[in-house]
Amino acid sequence: MENAIEVRGLTKVFKATKGREKGGEKKAVVTAVDHLNFEVKAGELFGLLGPNGAGKTTTIRMLSTILIPDEGEATVGGHSVTKQESKVRAILGVITGGDRGLYWRLSGRDNLMFFARLYNMPDRAAKERIDLLLETVGLTERADDLVERYSRGMRQRLHIARGLIHDPPIVLMDEPTLGLDPAVSRSLRDIIKTKLQKEQGKTIMLTTHYMWEAESMCDRIAIINHGGIIAMGTPDEIKSSVKLGSSLSIKVTAFPSSVVFAIESMDGVEKVVSEGAAEDGTSNVKILGHNLGGNVAPIVDLLVKNGVQVLSFEQRSPSLEDAYISLVGEGAGV
């Protein structure tokens, strides 16, 4: 199976009440997902990014058979989400964030046993699977504690174990690290990328608000806005598809204005910005442009020849967040 998920023309429209007009309710039509097309290859970690209200969660809900599309079709593991719902649910794991979906008055182990029985797993097989999952997510020592005593990070680990209880080959993750502290987030990312994708070969579709997280984890990414995909490819492909500049940040002992024109005349340099002298007499200078890597040596040589001592030097390439903002816009909430 080359593609684990295939989406063709997927559309979802909602009717929202806008108030009352002459005694009746006025309905506004909102197209949450608008003829979406993409595929997720078997074994890859695919990111779906976009602002709040872009259609990410609606797409996840249609792929997991919670919502019925108004138009189009999608297949998960070769099974139609509208015609073969039970087959889709059997091979699909869905992992969300937050506090819902767990029974707080039960232990972590009992929660997993409850969900295993919903999949009609024999108790012996379920116990073996639960032990494995608890070890995978690092909850073995706290398995018999009540969930109400778990930290938010521990509950999120249990959410992951719950979504994997039936060992699905395809997993949908909707913002699994949202609101977690850096240490817990790093641990969860390692579970997702290393243990689930690389070691177990699972296909993972991930939504996240953290651009750096998507850039470091995802093999390919689709950026969705107003219900449609506006960019898709590897993180590097998306960054290169947008005309973004790079920058050089230099800290120097002094910065004579006489070198500004010489630097700005170099190929690829668009602007030189001096942030002024600091209390210690040093200056911070930012050089903006495109493909500045070839100018590093000439710029340093020019500064040295003009009696400038270079104290630090940093070259910054455009990030996925830079590309995202360029595509979606500064004002879009993420």
Sequence and secondary structure as in RCSB ss.txt:
>XXXX:A:sequence
MENAIEVRGLTKVFKATKGREKGGEKKAVVTAVDHLNFEVKAGELFGLLGPNGAGKTTTIRMLSTILIPDEGEAT
VGGHSVTKQESKVRAILGVITGGDRGLYWRLSGRDNLMFFARLYNMPDRAAKERIDLLLETVGLTERADDLVERY
SRGMRQRLHIARGLIHDPPIVLMDEPTLGLDPAVSRSLRDIIKTKLQKEQGKTIMLTTHYMWEAESMCDRIAIIN
HGGIIAMGTPDEIKSSVKLGSSLSIKVTAFPSSVVFAIESMDGVEKVVSEGAAEDGTSNVKILGHNLGGNVAPIV
DLLVKNGVQVLSFEQRSPSLEDAYISLVGEGAGV
>XXXX:A:secstr
  EEEEEEEEEEEEEEEEEEETTEEEEEEEEEEEEEEEEEETT EEEEE  TTSSHHHHHHHHTTSS  SEEEEE
ETTEETTT HHHHHHHEEEEE SSTTS TTSBHHHHHHHHHHHTT  HHHHHHHHHHHHHHTT GGGTTSBGGGS
 HHHHHHHHHHHHTTT  SEEEEESTTTT  HHHHHHHHHIIIIIIIIIT  EEEEE S HHHHHHH SEEEEEE
TTEEEEEE HHHHHHHS   EEEEEEES   THHHHHHHTSTTEEEEEEEEE TTS EEEEEEESSGGGGHHHHH
HHHHHTT  EEEEEEE   HHHHHHHHH TT   
